[in-house]
Amino acid sequence: MDIKIQSLIDTHEQAFVIIDRDYRIVSANRRYCDAYGIAPEAIAGKFCYTVSHHSARPCHENGEHCPHQALFTQGEAVEVLHTHFHADEQPERTRIRGHRLYGANGELYLGEQMFPLEAEAGSMCDALQMVGRSPAFLTCVDNLARVAESEASILLFGESGVGKELAARFIHARSSHNNGSFIVINCAAVPESLFESELFGHERGAFSGSSGQKKGLFELADGGTLFLDEVGEIPLNLQAKLLRVLETGEFRRVGGTLTLTANVRVVSATNRRLLDEVDAKRFRLDLYYRVAGIDVTLPPLRERAEDMPELAAYLLKRLIGGQGSCRLDADAIAALRVYDFPGNVRELRNLLQKAVLKCRDGVITAADLHLPVAAAPSAQTASAVALQAASPQSLSALERAHIQGLLDTHQGHRARVATALGITERTLYRKLSRYGLS
């Protein structure tokens, strides 16, 4: 049976390209040509890395895990995450699935199938808003894209300022609920007395001051997504009511007798370890399992140092708008890459906002950033000296000195000290109390 390869790859809904041993494109379907702005009759013979990466050399020479290298040097067909660039230089995070293909004479070729992670996400989730190409960031975006296709509740875990709401919007835009509303409630900002009314609404006269009927956020989010930010702050006495709604989709407005229903995708976020809150009797275990059907951890900015130039440039562009231009010099970028960023992307944005005011001649220097003085080296040295000086018989003295050193290194950030020690924050609090540390 003789089937023309072009007719076969044209049946793929995703972009598909066939590449030879020398990185040259042999054939590509219309979806691939359209994505990268090259006519089908002109695509053959071009280097794959010049088309998709806008690079003068193969991606593995730039430090990326390359499907071509994996196939032709190790014999493996792999799946990787890359950032590709369209003809207009717009970046697009893409999952690439490699395939082992053979020609009529037995010659080996690489088939690449593309799965854009932001495909058809819409303006609410502009690809440029999620900036980065580091392995930690791409893995996170891939996880978000995968879980978005599920109907399960999702729990986003990450430090303050990592962009949990943006991640929730990304999930909404990729989900089957994307035609509905995206409703946000900051659970930490709502007074306990008003929390039930905010979620479920109320009828006229339900309580003092309720002069009319009000729809709750569950009702407003019907058919869409409800984002429960800081879900660990929900009052304990209301958690049972929330649990019932999540299990049945049914609720009543405060002061009402009519049972209402809503089809809502729930995405929650927290910077706390909710199982520790369960141990402390501040969060119900059954509610935890309901909101954490699937959990995704968002990486802190300190694990994405290689994203710093692109991310900072994007934030500067947003801060300045159309009013002039401003850029970071090499020393400023180097300073940002080594800074620890306890406040993550939110802190980076604030630093840049202040630096813009001091920007001279369109250039931001390291001095303009006013980064906090790094205490890490001296703290680590002090910790090491304390450990060496402590008596071998005094394990508590060793532990106290080590914890004090970590507190100095991380500028008192307890969650990160707990992570460095491999213990929960609750356990760390007990140790701080025992040793009189703060």
Secondary structure, DSSP 8 states (H G I E B T S, - for coil): ----HHHHHTT-SS-EEEE-TTSBEEEE-HHHHHHHT--HHHHTT-BHHHHHS--SS-GGGGT---HHHHHHHH----EEEEEEE-TT--EEEEEEEEEEEE-TTS-EEEEEEEEETTTT--GGG-GGGS---SHHHHHHHHHHHHHHTS-S-EEEE--TTS-HHHHHHHHHHHSTTTTS-EEEEETTTS-HHHHHHHHHEE-TTSSTT--S-EE-HHHHTTTSEEEEETGGGS-HHHHHHHHHHHHHSEE--BT----EE---EEEEEESS-HHHHHHTTSS-HHHHHHHTSEEEE---GGG-GGGHHHHHHHHHHHHHTTS---EE-HHHHHHHHHS--TTHHHHHHHHHHHHHHT-BTTEE-HHHH------HHHHHHHHHHHHHHS-TT-HHHHHHHHHHHHHHHTTT-HHHHHHHHTS-HHHHHHHHHHHT--
